[in-house]
Amino acid sequence: MQGLSVIQKIAVYAIPLIFAITFHEAAHAYVANRHGDNTAKAMGRLSLNPLHHIDPIGTILFPLIGLLFGGFIFGWAKPVPINFGRLHNPKRDMLWVALAGPLANFAMALVWAILLKLSFYLDSYFGTPISLTAQAGISINISLMLLNLLPILPLDGGRIVFSLLSNAQANKYARTEPYGMFILIFLLMIGGLTYIIQPIYLTIVNLILSLLR
């Protein structure tokens, strides 16, 4: 990716990023609906149409800044509306709803890995763009998976931690949610996200790539 221009990088990363965010949010909506909350479905968010999930700032502006400055690709979509009170078992089912998004990203990373493997058998005219896009797809999906698994509310990792705590502990933990995005932005500004996520990211990506050999 080092030799690509900014325009070429945008072209390579755009489709994987849109797919990553769309499937992530649709997975939340699907699992919530399965566990009793049809709020997202009723609002048209149980959909694979990217237009239903794209946030102009989080899906376009922030990832673009990451590409331009070569930093961590940080972004988000419009959050899927979840009414946890309507779930069959709100505290237990919250875990599965929250976990659905990161698992969708991991599954997509594996799909991109298969496409990367297939690109090896194509001539350079078709193989090179598919290879670059597949590499971007693996990178974006693993990055988003790990970012969302951080134990910070309102991220998915925070919801998972909340669901595993006792009621008393969960109530105390929930009080940190108003500060979660400020913590996340602070970590991003000081490079903390890269420091925290990169070692795990490299381990997972190298493991996936090793399966292609």
C-alpha positions as a Markdown table, in Angstrom:
| # | Residue | x | y | z |
|---|---|---|---|---|
| 1 | Met | 0.0 | 0.0 | 0.0 |
| 2 | Gln | 3.0 | 2.3 | 0.5 |
| 3 | Gly | 3.3 | 3.2 | -3.2 |
| 4 | Leu | -0.3 | 4.1 | -3.7 |
| 5 | Ser | -1.5 | 7.7 | -4.1 |
| 6 | Val | -4.2 | 9.1 | -1.8 |
| 7 | Ile | -6.9 | 8.6 | -4.5 |
| 8 | Gln | -5.8 | 5.0 | -5.0 |
| 9 | Lys | -5.9 | 4.3 | -1.3 |
| 10 | Ile | -9.4 | 5.7 | -1.1 |
| 11 | Ala | -10.5 | 3.5 | -4.1 |
| 12 | Val | -8.9 | 0.4 | -2.4 |
| 13 | Tyr | -10.3 | 1.1 | 1.1 |
| 14 | Ala | -13.8 | 2.4 | 0.3 |
| 15 | Ile | -15.6 | -0.8 | -0.6 |
| 16 | Pro | -14.2 | -2.9 | 2.3 |
| 17 | Leu | -14.9 | -0.1 | 4.8 |
| 18 | Ile | -18.5 | 0.3 | 3.6 |
| 19 | Phe | -19.1 | -3.5 | 3.8 |
| 20 | Ala | -17.4 | -3.7 | 7.2 |
| 21 | Ile | -19.6 | -1.1 | 8.8 |
| 22 | Thr | -22.8 | -2.2 | 7.0 |
| 23 | Phe | -22.5 | -5.9 | 8.0 |
| 24 | His | -21.4 | -4.9 | 11.5 |
| 25 | Glu | -24.5 | -2.9 | 12.2 |
| 26 | Ala | -26.9 | -5.3 | 10.3 |
| 27 | Ala | -25.5 | -8.1 | 12.5 |
| 28 | His | -26.5 | -6.1 | 15.7 |
| 29 | Ala | -30.0 | -5.5 | 14.3 |
| 30 | Tyr | -30.4 | -9.2 | 13.2 |
| 31 | Val | -29.4 | -10.6 | 16.6 |
| 32 | Ala | -31.5 | -8.1 | 18.5 |
| 33 | Asn | -34.5 | -9.0 | 16.4 |
| 34 | Arg | -33.9 | -12.7 | 17.1 |
| 35 | His | -33.8 | -12.0 | 20.8 |
| 36 | Gly | -37.0 | -10.0 | 21.0 |
| 37 | Asp | -36.2 | -6.4 | 20.1 |
| 38 | Asn | -37.5 | -5.5 | 16.6 |
| 39 | Thr | -36.7 | -1.7 | 17.1 |
| 40 | Ala | -34.0 | -1.7 | 14.5 |
| 41 | Lys | -36.0 | -3.8 | 12.0 |
| 42 | Ala | -39.0 | -1.5 | 12.4 |
| 43 | Met | -36.7 | 1.5 | 11.6 |
| 44 | Gly | -35.3 | -0.1 | 8.5 |
| 45 | Arg | -31.9 | -0.8 | 10.0 |
| 46 | Leu | -32.1 | -4.6 | 9.6 |
| 47 | Ser | -30.7 | -4.0 | 6.1 |
| 48 | Leu | -27.5 | -4.6 | 4.1 |
| 49 | Asn | -28.1 | -1.2 | 2.3 |
| 50 | Pro | -25.1 | 0.9 | 3.2 |
| 51 | Leu | -27.2 | 4.1 | 3.0 |
| 52 | His | -29.1 | 3.0 | 6.1 |
| 53 | His | -25.9 | 2.9 | 8.2 |
| 54 | Ile | -23.4 | 5.4 | 6.8 |
| 55 | Asp | -22.6 | 8.4 | 9.1 |
| 56 | Pro | -21.0 | 11.2 | 7.1 |
| 57 | Ile | -18.5 | 12.0 | 9.8 |
| 58 | Gly | -17.8 | 8.6 | 11.3 |
| 59 | Thr | -17.9 | 6.6 | 8.0 |
| 60 | Ile | -16.3 | 9.1 | 5.7 |
| 61 | Leu | -14.5 | 11.9 | 7.4 |
| 62 | Phe | -12.6 | 10.2 | 10.1 |
| 63 | Pro | -11.5 | 7.2 | 8.0 |
| 64 | Leu | -10.3 | 9.6 | 5.3 |
| 65 | Ile | -8.3 | 11.5 | 7.9 |
| 66 | Gly | -6.7 | 8.2 | 9.0 |
| 67 | Leu | -5.8 | 7.4 | 5.4 |
| 68 | Leu | -4.4 | 10.9 | 4.7 |
| 69 | Phe | -2.2 | 10.9 | 7.7 |
| 70 | Gly | -1.3 | 7.3 | 7.8 |
| 71 | Gly | -2.7 | 6.7 | 11.3 |
| 72 | Phe | -5.2 | 4.3 | 12.8 |
| 73 | Ile | -8.3 | 4.0 | 10.6 |
| 74 | Phe | -10.9 | 5.1 | 13.1 |
| 75 | Gly | -14.6 | 5.3 | 12.2 |
| 76 | Trp | -18.2 | 4.4 | 13.0 |
| 77 | Ala | -21.6 | 4.1 | 11.5 |
| 78 | Lys | -25.0 | 5.3 | 12.7 |
| 79 | Pro | -25.6 | 3.2 | 15.9 |
| 80 | Val | -28.3 | 0.6 | 15.5 |
| 81 | Pro | -31.2 | 1.5 | 17.9 |
| 82 | Ile | -31.5 | -1.3 | 20.5 |
| 83 | Asn | -34.1 | -1.3 | 23.2 |
| 84 | Phe | -32.4 | -3.6 | 25.7 |
| 85 | Gly | -35.6 | -3.7 | 27.8 |
| 86 | Arg | -37.4 | -5.6 | 25.0 |
| 87 | Leu | -34.9 | -8.4 | 24.8 |
| 88 | His | -36.1 | -11.7 | 26.2 |
| 89 | Asn | -33.4 | -11.6 | 28.8 |
| 90 | Pro | -31.9 | -8.1 | 28.7 |
| 91 | Lys | -28.7 | -8.6 | 30.6 |
| 92 | Arg | -27.8 | -12.0 | 29.0 |
| 93 | Asp | -29.0 | -11.2 | 25.5 |
| 94 | Met | -27.0 | -7.9 | 25.5 |
| 95 | Leu | -23.9 | -10.0 | 25.3 |
| 96 | Trp | -25.0 | -11.7 | 22.0 |
| 97 | Val | -26.3 | -8.5 | 20.5 |
| 98 | Ala | -23.0 | -6.7 | 21.3 |
| 99 | Leu | -20.8 | -9.7 | 20.1 |
| 100 | Ala | -22.6 | -9.9 | 16.8 |
| 101 | Gly | -20.9 | -6.9 | 15.3 |
| 102 | Pro | -17.3 | -7.9 | 16.0 |
| 103 | Leu | -18.0 | -11.5 | 14.9 |
| 104 | Ala | -19.4 | -10.2 | 11.6 |
| 105 | Asn | -16.2 | -8.3 | 11.1 |
| 106 | Phe | -14.1 | -11.4 | 11.8 |
| 107 | Ala | -16.2 | -13.4 | 9.4 |
| 108 | Met | -15.7 | -10.7 | 6.7 |
| 109 | Ala | -11.9 | -10.7 | 7.3 |
| 110 | Leu | -11.9 | -14.5 | 6.6 |
| 111 | Val | -13.9 | -13.9 | 3.4 |
| 112 | Trp | -11.4 | -11.2 | 2.3 |
| 113 | Ala | -8.6 | -13.7 | 3.1 |
| 114 | Ile | -10.2 | -16.2 | 0.7 |
| 115 | Leu | -10.4 | -13.5 | -2.0 |
| 116 | Leu | -6.8 | -12.7 | -1.4 |
| 117 | Lys | -5.9 | -16.3 | -1.9 |
| 118 | Leu | -7.9 | -16.4 | -5.1 |
| 119 | Ser | -6.1 | -13.3 | -6.4 |
| 120 | Phe | -2.8 | -15.2 | -6.5 |
| 121 | Tyr | -4.2 | -17.3 | -9.4 |
| 122 | Leu | -5.3 | -14.3 | -11.5 |
| 123 | Asp | -3.2 | -12.3 | -13.9 |
| 124 | Ser | -2.0 | -8.9 | -12.6 |
| 125 | Tyr | -4.7 | -6.9 | -14.4 |
| 126 | Phe | -7.4 | -8.4 | -12.2 |
| 127 | Gly | -5.3 | -10.0 | -9.4 |
| 128 | Thr | -3.5 | -6.8 | -8.2 |
| 129 | Pro | -6.7 | -4.7 | -7.5 |
| 130 | Ile | -8.4 | -7.7 | -5.9 |
| 131 | Ser | -5.3 | -8.4 | -3.8 |
| 132 | Leu | -5.0 | -4.8 | -2.6 |
| 133 | Thr | -8.8 | -4.6 | -1.8 |
| 134 | Ala | -8.7 | -7.9 | 0.0 |
| 135 | Gln | -5.7 | -6.8 | 2.1 |
| 136 | Ala | -7.6 | -3.6 | 3.0 |
| 137 | Gly | -10.7 | -5.7 | 3.8 |
| 138 | Ile | -8.7 | -7.9 | 6.2 |
| 139 | Ser | -7.0 | -4.8 | 7.8 |
| 140 | Ile | -10.2 | -2.8 | 8.2 |
| 141 | Asn | -12.3 | -5.7 | 9.6 |
| 142 | Ile | -9.8 | -6.8 | 12.2 |
| 143 | Ser | -9.2 | -3.2 | 13.2 |
| 144 | Leu | -12.9 | -2.5 | 13.7 |
| 145 | Met | -13.4 | -5.8 | 15.5 |
| 146 | Leu | -10.6 | -5.0 | 18.0 |
| 147 | Leu | -11.7 | -1.4 | 18.4 |
| 148 | Asn | -15.3 | -2.4 | 19.2 |
| 149 | Leu | -14.1 | -5.0 | 21.6 |
| 150 | Leu | -12.4 | -2.5 | 23.9 |
| 151 | Pro | -14.0 | -2.7 | 27.3 |
| 152 | Ile | -15.3 | 0.9 | 27.1 |
| 153 | Leu | -19.0 | 1.8 | 27.1 |
| 154 | Pro | -20.8 | 2.4 | 24.7 |
| 155 | Leu | -18.6 | 0.1 | 22.6 |
| 156 | Asp | -19.5 | -3.5 | 22.1 |
| 157 | Gly | -16.8 | -4.6 | 24.4 |
| 158 | Gly | -18.3 | -2.4 | 27.1 |
| 159 | Arg | -21.7 | -4.0 | 26.6 |
| 160 | Ile | -20.1 | -7.4 | 26.8 |
| 161 | Val | -18.4 | -6.6 | 30.1 |
| 162 | Phe | -21.6 | -5.1 | 31.4 |
| 163 | Ser | -23.5 | -8.3 | 30.7 |
| 164 | Leu | -20.9 | -10.4 | 32.5 |
| 165 | Leu | -20.8 | -8.4 | 35.7 |
| 166 | Ser | -23.1 | -8.8 | 38.7 |
| 167 | Asn | -26.1 | -6.4 | 38.8 |
| 168 | Ala | -24.4 | -4.2 | 41.4 |
| 169 | Gln | -21.1 | -4.1 | 39.5 |
| 170 | Ala | -22.9 | -3.5 | 36.2 |
| 171 | Asn | -24.8 | -0.5 | 37.5 |
| 172 | Lys | -21.5 | 1.1 | 38.7 |
| 173 | Tyr | -19.8 | 0.3 | 35.4 |
| 174 | Ala | -22.7 | 1.8 | 33.5 |
| 175 | Arg | -21.9 | 5.2 | 35.1 |
| 176 | Thr | -18.8 | 5.4 | 32.9 |
| 177 | Glu | -20.8 | 5.4 | 29.7 |
| 178 | Pro | -21.1 | 9.3 | 29.4 |
| 179 | Tyr | -17.2 | 9.5 | 29.4 |
| 180 | Gly | -16.6 | 6.6 | 27.0 |
| 181 | Met | -16.3 | 8.5 | 23.7 |
| 182 | Phe | -14.0 | 11.1 | 25.4 |
| 183 | Ile | -11.8 | 8.3 | 26.6 |
| 184 | Leu | -11.7 | 6.8 | 23.1 |
| 185 | Ile | -10.9 | 10.1 | 21.4 |
| 186 | Phe | -8.2 | 10.9 | 24.0 |
| 187 | Leu | -6.6 | 7.5 | 23.4 |
| 188 | Leu | -6.7 | 8.2 | 19.6 |
| 189 | Met | -5.1 | 11.6 | 20.0 |
| 190 | Ile | -2.2 | 10.3 | 22.1 |
| 191 | Gly | -1.7 | 7.2 | 19.9 |
| 192 | Gly | -2.9 | 4.9 | 22.7 |
| 193 | Leu | -5.3 | 3.0 | 20.4 |
| 194 | Thr | -2.4 | 1.9 | 18.2 |
| 195 | Tyr | -0.3 | 0.9 | 21.2 |
| 196 | Ile | -3.2 | -1.2 | 22.7 |
| 197 | Ile | -4.6 | -2.7 | 19.5 |
| 198 | Gln | -1.5 | -3.2 | 17.2 |
| 199 | Pro | 0.1 | -6.2 | 18.9 |
| 200 | Ile | -3.2 | -8.1 | 18.9 |
| 201 | Tyr | -4.0 | -6.9 | 15.4 |
| 202 | Leu | -0.7 | -8.1 | 14.0 |
| 203 | Thr | -1.1 | -11.5 | 15.7 |
| 204 | Ile | -4.6 | -12.1 | 14.2 |
| 205 | Val | -3.7 | -10.8 | 10.7 |
| 206 | Asn | -0.5 | -12.9 | 10.6 |
| 207 | Leu | -2.5 | -16.0 | 11.7 |
| 208 | Ile | -5.1 | -15.4 | 9.0 |
| 209 | Leu | -2.3 | -14.8 | 6.4 |
| 210 | Ser | -0.5 | -18.0 | 7.5 |
| 211 | Leu | -3.6 | -20.0 | 6.6 |
| 212 | Leu | -3.2 | -18.8 | 3.0 |
| 213 | Arg | 0.2 | -20.4 | 2.6 |
